[in-house]
Amino acid sequence: MLCKSKHFFRDTEYLIYEQENSIQIGKNAKQIKYTIKLELSTIITWVYGDRNRFIGFKFRWKQKLKTMIMDYSGCLQLKSIFDGKVSYNNLIKMFNSIKSIREQSQNAIMLVHSCIDQRQYQMKVTPNSINYNKLDFMLELEVLSLQHKNLISVQEYFVENDKFHIIYEYLEGRSLRERLNSQYKMRKEEIIVVLKQILSLLNTLHKKGYICRELTQDNIFIQKDGKIILTELGQITKLGEVLRTKRGTKDIDNINELILPNNMEMNQNNEEFDRQFWFAQDIYCLGELFHEMLTGKTLQKTIFDKHSAFQSSQNTISTLRKKVGLRKLLDRMLEPDPRLRISVEQAQNFIKDMEFGDDSFEDFSDQDERSNFQEVYYFISNVCLQNL
């Protein structure tokens, strides 16, 4: 890559060299004048030209601000190296906020308009903190790069003002929470559509050693064509790295509350334990959502609550014994002992073997969905059940 340093009498041309942890700028590989470290403390300010196109960048060198001019393609190539590794100073201004989609304690998701391509996107903003740092940011991006059909697509990502920004595709449809909060119950075919796609995604993640740890009503999105998209991966981690996060340390404490009162013999210091417990945690979380989709009722207690809650969970699922079809699958997903809980692949095979005609689950009063939820029937009958 070629860049120029502007001077009063004449410009100086330099070549840019990519190193493992830095960018070097010099007349040749042996005459390096500037070194830009690839770390979040490094601040890059982009220089814009007409139509908001990049024409160069600025960086601080020996207490002075240096400006390098480049062509647009060179800027994009350099930006791909900088993204997520350094901090920007003025990229966020290219995205105008339209409205807030969701605000949580750890992050916010907004609908934004891009001044670069004049399109709408979703932007997730997460502050750099003890609960989410650069390692979490890069891991989330690593998983999103898998480009699974049920993962949200990333358009852009960067760090600015000590906050991590991820720009996603704009999704049309509604969250699982919005679907569950409607007055119309979910049909069993619709539930199976959601389960099959989430299980497919979990299967891919587990095979690659990722633990999702975050399946909620808000981050499961149902598009109008029936495609299910997981929109949030901020809590994802890898086998063997659970204790790196603050939440992982807390989970281990809660595991001890589960294991000791119930005489579960587990070794928490090996990969087999990780596979038995953490993958099973993902299944349990999905089981909680499955329970609400099926019955319209929320499970208040989870496997990570204390002993009394654990016993409550046992009592809850004991009422589902001797059921078949969807009820039997739910029973196996909410199995309190993670060693006995159904795995992702087993759950996928269970659904394959199950006939859609099963009516063993509890039914509620009939209500006419056709007038207000035509898209539900459309994606069940014409899309999902034919393609999944």
BAKOL-896926 format. One record per residue (C-alpha): x, y, z. Coordinates in steps of 0.001 Angstrom, whole numbers, padded with zeros to 6 digits, always signed. Example, Ala and Ser with C-alpha at 12.3 -4.5 7.8 and 13.67 -1.06 7.14 Angstrom:
% BAKOL-896926
+012300-004500+007800
+013670-001060+007140
This chain:
% BAKOL-896926
+000000+000000+000000
+001182+003483-000879
+000589+006665+001149
+001796+010259+001070
+002763+012683+003810
+001785+016251+002892
+004478+018948+003234
+004726+022630+002260
+007101+022207-000684
+006587+018590-001732
+004908+015388-000661
+006832+012388+000660
+005773+008951-000540
+005874+005971+001802
+005037+002280+001669
+002881+000611+004335
+003929-002798+005689
+001687-005038+007795
+003386-006768+010731
+001932-009125+013325
+001223-006447+015943
+001870-003213+014082
+001722-001252+010864
+005048+000137+009658
+005432+003116+007316
+008675+003872+005503
+010421+004478+002194
+011249+000782+002090
+011289-002214+004435
+014678-001187+005853
+013904+002520+006228
+010903+002559+008540
+009918+005983+009836
+006612+005366+011627
+005249+002402+013569
+001566+002195+014473
+000861-000377+017187
-002254-002513+016720
-003742-001995+020168
-006854-000257+021484
-004807+002597+022949
-003867+003583+019376
-006326+006146+017990
-006870+006510+014252
-008755+009502+012839
-010073+009056+009311
-009837+011837+006747
-012913+012222+004534
-013285+013684+001068
-016283+014181-001173
-019291+011868-000686
-017863+010737+002663
-015136+008669+001040
-011900+007975+002868
-008887+009850+001502
-006441+009177+004335
-005925+008875+008079
-004268+010609+011022
-002312+009148+013928
-000287+010562+016805
+003495+010351+016581
+005833+011956+019145
+003117+014276+020469
+002197+015436+016961
-000677+014449+014673
+000568+012955+011397
-001632+012854+008281
-001253+010236+005560
-003112+010554+002256
-004165+007385+000412
-006537+006387-002346
-009942+005011-001365
-009152+001342-002022
-005952+001624+000003
-007869+003153+002897
-010373+000290+002841
-007553-002267+002784
-005833-000577+005712
-009116-000239+007594
-009680-003988+007320
-006391-004405+009213
-007255-001745+011813
-010833-002907+012484
-011256-004181+016033
-007540-003798+016820
-007246-000024+017210
-009666+002711+018277
-011218+005154+015831
-011959+008774+016573
-014596+009764+014047
-016156+006756+012307
-019293+006678+014451
-020437+009975+012914
-021097+008067+009689
-024033+006290+011363
-027062+008380+012360
-029254+006924+015095
-032917+006453+014113
-034345+004764+017190
-033452+002458+020066
-034337-001193+019513
-033284-002564+022883
-031273-001364+025865
-029727-003703+028408
-027334-003265+031294
-024356-004353+029193
-025216-003103+025705
-027640-001187+023530
-028966-002007+020075
-030078+000812+017792
-031471+001235+014316
-029052+003454+012387
-028713+005003+008949
-025347+004731+007198
-024078+007903+005534
-021677+005735+003531
-024140+003611+001539
-027464+005245+002586
-028833+002010+004054
-030327+001072+007423
-028542-001254+009839
-028685-002403+013421
-025829-001238+015625
-024841-002912+018884
-022792-000766+021249
-021050-002431+024204
-018815-000517+026650
-015364-001909+027365
-015680-003329+030899
-014827-006230+033166
-017834-008079+031746
-016970-007508+028083
-013500-006671+026813
-011437-006944+023647
-011137-010742+023962
-014924-011073+024164
-015308-008691+021225
-012893-010609+019011
-014440-013950+020011
-017913-012694+019105
-016630-011543+015716
-014872-014879+015231
-018145-016735+015730
-020112-014334+013518
-017588-014957+010742
-018880-018558+010532
-021682-017136+008371
-024210-019725+009506
-027645-019179+007953
-029141-018657+011415
-026543-016100+012545
-026990-012414+011942
-024684-010990+009256
-022066-008379+010170
-021528-005380+007930
-018981-003442+009971
-017238-003395+013357
-014929-000990+015138
-013901+000465+018492
-014516+004106+019342
-014791+006086+022591
-013877+002925+024538
-016968+001192+023165
-017253-001782+020840
-019515-001254+017824
-020916-003987+015579
-023053-003032+012578
-025496-005788+011584
-027877-006367+008733
-031318-004837+009189
-033879-007535+010020
-037573-007405+009185
-039874-009470+011337
-040226-009761+015097
-038448-011183+018100
-039550-014365+019816
-040641-012200+022748
-042972-010220+020499
-044374-013460+019100
-044946-014944+022560
-046510-011733+023857
-049160-011781+021149
-052595-013125+022026
-052166-016030+019629
-050504-019221+020800
-047673-020747+018824
-048687-023768+016793
-046655-026947+017158
-045417-026648+013559
-044187-023140+014284
-042425-024325+017448
-040685-027104+015532
-039515-024602+012927
-037860-022504+015663
-036354-025521+017434
-034895-027087+014299
-033089-023928+013250
-031720-023079+016705
-030589-026692+017189
-028840-026541+013816
-026941-023447+014936
-026076-024923+018354
-024825-028084+016660
-022426-026032+014529
-021235-023991+017509
-020720-027020+019742
-018771-028903+017091
-016374-025969+016913
-016063-025795+020697
-018221-022719+021322
-020652-022409+024226
-023510-020037+023423
-024816-019309+026968
-027309-016755+025679
-030611-017887+024225
-033386-015468+025121
-036709-014267+023768
-035048-011027+022683
-032107-012380+020671
-034073-014940+018669
-035592-013180+015672
-038323-014591+013441
-038194-013185+009926
-041286-012974+007753
-040079-015847+005558
-039752-018094+008618
-035983-017905+008916
-034782-017808+012517
-031833-015511+013296
-029773-015405+016500
-028841-011754+016999
-026735-011714+020185
-023516-013570+021029
-022014-011337+023696
-021771-014134+026274
-020303-016807+024014
-017119-018529+025119
-014964-021551+024267
-014378-024857+025958
-011637-024421+028532
-012050-020628+028695
-015183-020334+030833
-013287-019109+033882
-011779-016238+031880
-015047-014336+032201
-016641-012919+035327
-019892-014669+034493
-018049-017969+034099
-016615-017665+037611
-020105-017034+038958
-021436-020030+037037
-018826-022277+038640
-019997-021149+042092
-023575-021993+041135
-022477-025367+039791
-021136-026228+043241
-024548-025375+044680
-026030-027867+042219
-023485-030655+042522
-022965-030909+046277
-026606-031135+047477
-027452-033645+044770
-024355-035839+045031
-023331-035337+041418
-019759-036453+040921
-018157-034235+038316
-014618-033210+037552
-014634-029523+036689
-011075-029472+035398
-011280-031356+032135
-012767-031024+028696
-015224-033856+029214
-016832-031910+032073
-017078-028880+029794
-018809-030923+027145
-021188-032541+029614
-022126-029429+031496
-021674-026304+029353
-023149-027769+026176
-025976-029133+028308
-026506-025611+029655
-027296-024408+026134
-029849-027191+025768
-031439-026282+029099
-031715-022608+028083
-033386-023633+024838
-035621-025947+026859
-036819-023003+028937
-037822-021158+025777
-039359-024355+024389
-041454-024678+027555
-042822-021161+027117
-043528-021637+023410
-045356-024872+024172
-047333-023909+027282
-047367-020114+027326
-045847-020226+030823
-042378-019129+031914
-040099-021384+033936
-039078-019207+036848
-036339-021533+038076
-033312-022762+036152
-030546-025249+036671
-028315-022487+038052
-030571-021532+040946
-029879-022785+044442
-030988-026153+045808
-034590-025123+046499
-034915-023877+042965
-033287-027015+041648
-035908-029053+043477
-038611-026780+042023
-037256-027469+038559
-037438-031192+039246
-041044-030872+040393
-041936-028813+037333
-040741-031324+034815
-042036-034283+036819
-045544-033155+035833
-044560-033762+032226
-043613-037426+032681
-045179-040122+030532
-045699-037711+027666
-044790-038265+024058
-043838-036077+021124
-043040-032474+021971
-043719-033007+025667
-041248-035859+025798
-038608-033771+024049
-039204-030938+026516
-038855-033374+029411
-035451-034501+028140
-034239-030935+027511
-035139-029926+031086
-033510-032975+032668
-031841-031599+035843
-028766-033833+035600
-026616-032435+032740
-025078-035873+032246
-028484-037297+031339
-029869-034323+029451
-030470-034801+025730
-027689-033533+023451
-028150-031245+020457
-027721-034049+017924
-030076-036309+019869
-032684-033549+019932
-032301-033068+016171
-032808-036795+015578
-035760-036787+017977
-037526-034127+015892
-036739-035960+012651
-038403-039089+014021
-041411-037274+015407
-044577-036902+013372
-046105-033449+013091
-049486-034930+013961
-048615-035333+017645
-051291-033681+019841
-049992-034779+023222
-049197-031281+024490
-051680-029235+026471
-054066-027283+024292
-055647-023917+025006
-058762-022155+023791
-058919-021906+020026
-058446-018493+018506
-058534-017449+014908
-055020-016481+013729
-055768-016125+010042
-056991-012535+010123
-053949-011050+011843
-051116-013546+011373
-051199-014600+007735
-047392-014610+007696
-047367-017342+010340
-049362-019665+008132
-047354-018634+005104
-043944-019457+006492
-045137-022652+008133
-046904-024124+005140
-045049-022656+002177
-041496-022181+003412
-040317-023766+006623
-041947-027161+006575
-040843-027715+002995
-037230-026639+003400
-036222-027783+006888
